[in-house]
């Protein structure tokens, strides 16, 4: 008897095998992914005009050209770029190339909030094409010349994309999820571009082993370094008040702040403690009602600080933003990659490229030291390029 292989996700572990009343086999690993599949896109517009109101940096242009060369040569690429390097801008050129040829393009990210923001940017960059957004709760329209979607929706697109860009491949919930990683591989019939500021070691090793190209970009688009985080020793019990003191100092300088907490409970507790004497803020996490409205209010300058979980560690660009991390020594939540990503929220705007990242903790953990050292090394590479 042939070994069991799930036709949807490729699972070979028979412990996940189930059978219905008629004795037909099904896979419990991907059972929750049910819905219609995308039909072939019959639009395939060649009216492609890349519209940007700014110039790419020389480094961005160099990587953009290399991505196009790899795509034409039939090679996958991994882009390892620091936070704020402008990864989205780097892939616009290869998208333009593929779209002009009538090829099917996709841009996948793990988180819905990021997908929504990306869709707006890509639709603006390519006004002559049909750009479609797909995520949980928005699945009526599945086809388009360029589909921006969450990785959870990739099961609808088996062998569909001639070019798929997968950003934030180190992020929850994608990384380490067998089903999501399998859906991504199965959605590609052409080439894939992986992107991350903190690529998983196993992906780097796979690319190195197979001789595939890893493109590095250690410079932010505006040429300024990523702020190196500072460790401030602080007892756990007083950290919310310590954070409030620091946030007030930032606000007096006209800056705004994210105060990161490791859990939803800590997030709500911190806001409850500090909000009576630190007005002008709010809290946000994955279960917060009206989360999108709160984030929008912060973007628009109506709020001066947000207490947040790691739900906002990616995909947010705000002028003058500073970052304070409570319980930064919480090793189950704050690994090296997460701390690097949080640090990358600061100084992303050309008009205000500097800022502070502060680790509040009772001890300086290995993850905290590794995050600071990784950022220093990237900044050293930037200084060598300038020199």
Number of C-alpha atoms within 10 A of each C-alpha: 3 4 8 14 15 19 10 18 21 17 20 14 13 13 10 14 16 14 11 8 6 6 8 8 13 17 23 16 19 19 12 8 15 10 10 12 15 18 11 13 14 9 12 18 16 16 13 19 14 17 14 13 6 6 9 16 17 10 17 22 16 13 19 19 15 18 26 20 13 17 22 13 10 12 16 20 21 23 22 20 21 26 28 26 24 19 23 17 19 22 22 19 19 23 27 20 15 20 24 15 13 17 20 24 26 25 26 26 23 24 21 18 19 20 22 17 13 20 20 14 14 23 19 15 19 21 14 15 22 15 20 20 24 24 21 10 6 10 18 11 11 22 22 22 22 27 23 30 29 23 25 23 23 26 24 19 21 17 15 21 23 19 25 27 24 21 23 22 23 20 21 13 14 20 15 13 10 14 18 21 17 16 23 24 15 19 21 22 15 18 19 25 20 19 24 20 24 20 21 16 10 9 14 15 11 11 16 12 9 8 9 15 17 16 14 14 23 24 25 27 23 18 17 19 25 30 23 21 26 16 20 15 13 18 14 14 9 9 19 26 15 18 26 21 14 17 24 19 13 21 17 9 10 11 17 25 27 26 25 28 27 20 16 18 11 18 22 19 15 23 22 13 13 18 15 8 10 16 12 13 20 19 24 24 19 12 8 12 10 10 15 12 10 19 19 13 15 20 15 10 12 13 18 23 27 24 28 26 25 22 14 21 19 19 19 16 15 18 20 22 26 26 27 26 28 26 25 26 22 17 14 7 16 21 18 20 20 20 24 27 23 22 29 29 27 29 28 28 19 13 10 15 19 18 21 20 25 21 26 24 21 17 17 16 17 13 20 25 15 16 20 20 16 17 22 17 12 17 21 14 16 19 14 8 10 8 6
